[in-house]
């Protein structure tokens, strides 16, 4: 989702805030509130709760001209809040990442994945594990002024608030959104109300967390795959309409390792496999300090043949994705963007000419 903020800028702002005893989540709350104030936006239901304790810190901000100036200059260079997710990971990152299996997706990857969705009016587009809202923003950029309904779900309240802030700053007026605070793997009423109503799902779910139980006792979970990846696929199948599309990131090991052969066979028996695009190791390294490798998986929920004329499946490898994979890498080429823009790829995925 995010653009990466320079390390020096992070350290400078952190020092200025720490002089006033403001750090961690409190620092991020103050920063996010400043973004909204600069944009003339008001907190809504979810973010208002998140900002409940920031009022007294505004006094500190007004009294420290150096801190206020640093914030104002930074926000002026990023009015749409594209760096907010990176700031969140900087201030709240350890609690966010440890044991969660979650990694924010770099914007070029999210945008490439969103471009694999057919752009139709009034589409319902969901991210059931929305993190900071990066995929919802990518869908919003793709749909531009065309009406759509964006739905985000996340268990962590501060991430739900971050998603709301991101949408307030960047989503155009025709884009309606609904945000849900629930556990994806419990598949409770807030998610079940969208059963069979979602056109598209864009997501980067928590990777390979062991789950002792789940309410969806069919599909992959029933076959003995008791991980977050498997339950995620089962839940997405229930949420999508017939003919709906899932474009998601999954661990590379699930796509290639022999131990997951039965899982892959079960997925292809239930879904319609439209494509796999392998990504390089290091996609999440700079943002989340992990070498976990992921691939893009494109699946359609089967529909009558007339609705899905193409039988072709896309297999491709993207060695670069538009972001450096380590601090020494200077190559910012984006072969992933080139792959998803190819005419043969778009025809195979049922995307209309000019639907970029």
N, C-alpha and C positions, 0 to 999 in steps of 0.2 A: 504493500500500500504506500509506503512512505518514501519520501526522498531522504537521503541520509544527511544528517547535520554534521558539520565539521567538528572533530573532537575538540579543537581549541574553543569553539563557540559554546559547546556543552560545558566545558570546564569553567569558562569565564562566567556563564550564567549561574552555574552551580555555586561558585565562590560568592557571588553577589547575594544569592538567596540564603546561603548558609550563614552569612554574617548576621542575619536576622532570625536564625534558628529555623529556617524554612527549608525542608529537604524531603526527599522521598515523594510519597503520594501528595502531600501538601504542596510541594513545589509544582507538581504537574497540574494540580487543581488551579493554582493561581495563574499559571501560564495559560491554561485553556480558557479560563474566565477572561483573561486579557484579550485573547483572540476573538472571543464572542463580542466583547465590548467594542473592540476596534471595528468589527464588521457591523455594528449596530444590531446584533442579534440578541434575543433573550433566551435565557435558559428555559427549556421545556420540562415536562414532568420528570423525566429520568435524570437529566443533567442537573436540575435544580436541587435534587437530593444530594447529588455528588458534590455540589458547590456549597452546601449548607454552612460549612465552617470557614469560608473564604472571606467573609465580610471584614473581619478585623484585620486581615492581612492586606486589604486594600489601603488601609491607613499607612502601613509600613511602605507600601509601594509609592504612595504619593509623596512621602517624606524623603525618599531616597532617589534623587534625580538621576544618579548613575544607573541604578537598577531600572527605573522607568524608561530611561533613554535606550538602554540595551534591549529591553523588551519591545519597545516601539519600533526600533530599527529592524529587529528580527522579524516582527510580524508584517511590517511594510514590505519585506522581501518575500513573504510567503502568505499573502492574504487569504488564500483558500485552505490554509491549514494542512498542506501536504506533508509538512514535517512533524505533525503532532504525534503520529504513531511512533516515530523515532524518539521523540522526547519522552513518550510514555515508557518505551523500553529502557531509556536511560535512567529515568527516575524510579520506575516501579518494576523494572525488568526482571530482577532476580525472583521476586514473588510470582511474577507472571509466568516465567519460563520453567522454574524448577518443578519437575514431576508432572507437568501439564501436557507435554507432547505438542505444545503450540508454538508456532513460529509465524511472525508476520510475513506476508508475501511481498516481494519487491514489486513496485508498480509496473515495470515493463512486463513481468510475468502475468500479473492480474489483468492488464489491458489485453494481452495476447489471448488469454483464456476467454475474456468477455467477447472478443471478436469472433469466437466460434459459436456464438448463439445467434440464431436468426432474429433480426431486428423487426419485431412486429408491434403494432400499437397495443397499448393496454396490457402488455405482458406482465405476469406475476413472476418476479425473480427473487429467489431466496438464497441466503447463506445461513445454514443452520448452525454454524460455528463461526460467527462473524468477526470475532476478535475486535479490531479497531475499525471495521467497516470497509476495508480495502477493496473487497470484491463488489460491494454495493456501490462504491464510488466508481469503480471501473465500469459497472453496468450503467450507471448514471451518465458517465462520459460517452458511452457507446450509444445510448438512446437519445442523447442530446435533448432536443425540445419535444421529442415524441413522448406521449404519456406512458407511464409504467408504474407499477406498484412494487416497491423494494421492501423485502422482509428480512430482518436480521434477528438471529437468536444467539444468545450467549449466556453462560452461567455466571460470569464474573460481573457484578454490578458496575464497576468502574469502566469495564470495556463496553458495556451497553451504553454508558454515558459518553464514552469516547466516540462511539459510532454515531450517536445522536449529534454530537458537536460537529463531527466531520460532515454529516449530511446537512446540518444547518448552514455550514460555511460554503458548501460546494454544490449541493444538488439544486437544479433549476426548479421553478415553480410547478411545472407539470408532473413532477415526480413525487408521488405520495409514498409515505413509508410507514411501516409498522415494526416496532422493536419489541422483542420478547426476552424476558429474563428467566430462562429455565434450563434444566439439564437435558441436553440432547439425548443422552442415553437412557433417561427415564421415559422419554417420549410421552410426556404428560399432556393434559388438555390444551394448553396454549399452542402446542405444536400440532396436536391431532385435529384441531379445528381447520387446519389447512390440508387435511387428507385429500389427495387427489385433485387439488386446486392449483398447484404450482406448475407454471410453464417451464421454468428453467431453474436449476440450482448451480451456483458457482461457489466453490468452497475449498478450503485447506483445513481439513478436520484434524483434531489431535491424532498424532501418529502412535499406533501400536501400544496403547495403554491396555493392560489386562483388566477385564471386567468380570466380576464374579457372577453377575446376573444382568439381565436386560428384559424389558417388557415385550420386545419383539422376538418371539420364540419361533420364528420360522426363518427361512432363507439361510444365510451363512452362519448365524448364531446357532441354529438348530443342528448344523453340520459339525459343530464343535469349535468353530473359530470365535473364541470369546475375547475379541480385541475391539478397540474403538473403531478401527478401520472397517471391520466386518459389519458391526452394528450400524455404523454410519451409512454404509451402502444399503442395508436393509431398510433403514428409516427413510432414506431418500427415495427408494422405490415406492414406498407408501405415499409419500408427499406429492410425487409428480403425477400430472395428468397422463393419460395415454398419449404417446407421442412426445412427451416431455423429454428434456435433455439435462443430463448431469455432466458438468465439466469440473473436474476436481483434481487436486494433487493427492497422490498416495505414495507411500514409501516404494522406492525402486525395488526393494526386496520382494514385495508382493507381486510385482510385475514379472520378475525373472527367476526367482529362486524355486528350485524343484519342490521344496517343502510346501509351497502354496499352489501346487498344480491342481488339486481338487477344488480349491477356492476359485481359481481362475475359470475352471470348467463350469462351476456352479454359476458364476457371474455371467458367463457367455450363454448359459442355458436360460437364464431368467431375463437378462438384458439383451439389447442389440449393441454389440461393440462397434463403435464408429471410429475410434482412433486411439493411439497411444503415441505420445511424444516424449522421448526421454530427455531429461535435463541434466546439466553437468553437476558434478559434485561441487559443493560450495555455494549453492544458490542462497542459502540462509546464513552463511558464515559471518559476514560482516554485520548483519542485523541482529543475529541471535546466537552467535558464537557456537554454531553446531555444524558438523559436516554431514548431517543427515541428507541423504540424496532422495529426491522426489521425481516422479514422472507425472505428466498430465494424462488423465484418463478421460475419454469422451464416451459416454454411454447414453443410449436412448431407451426409454420405456416403450416396449413394443406397441405398435398401433397397426391398424389395417394397412395392407401393402400400398394402397393408393396414397396414403399420407406420407410414406417414406420410400420413394422410388429408387433411391440409390442403394446398391448392395456393396459398394466399395468400402474398404476399411483403410484408414490412414495410419501408416507406421513411419515415424520420422525421428531423427536425432538432432537435437539442438545443442551444439557445443558451447554457444554463447547466448546470453539472454539480455544484454544491454546494461548489466551492472558488473562491476569487478567481483571476482570470486575470492579474492584475498587482497591484502593491502599492497602487495607488490605488483599486482596485475594492472596494466594500463589499457588493455583492450576493452573497449566499450561497444564493440560491434554487437549486433542483435540478430543472430541467425534464427532465433525463435520467431521474431516478427516477420522475417522473410518467409518462413515455412507457412505460417498461418495466413499470409497474404497471397500465396500461390494459387493460381486459378484451379489447378487440379485438386488441391486440398479443399478449397471452398466448394467446388462442384461435388466432391465426394461426400461432404458433410451437409449437402442440401442448402447451401447458402446462396442467395440470389446474387447475380452479377451487380456490382456496385453497392452491395450491402456491406460496406466496410465500416 
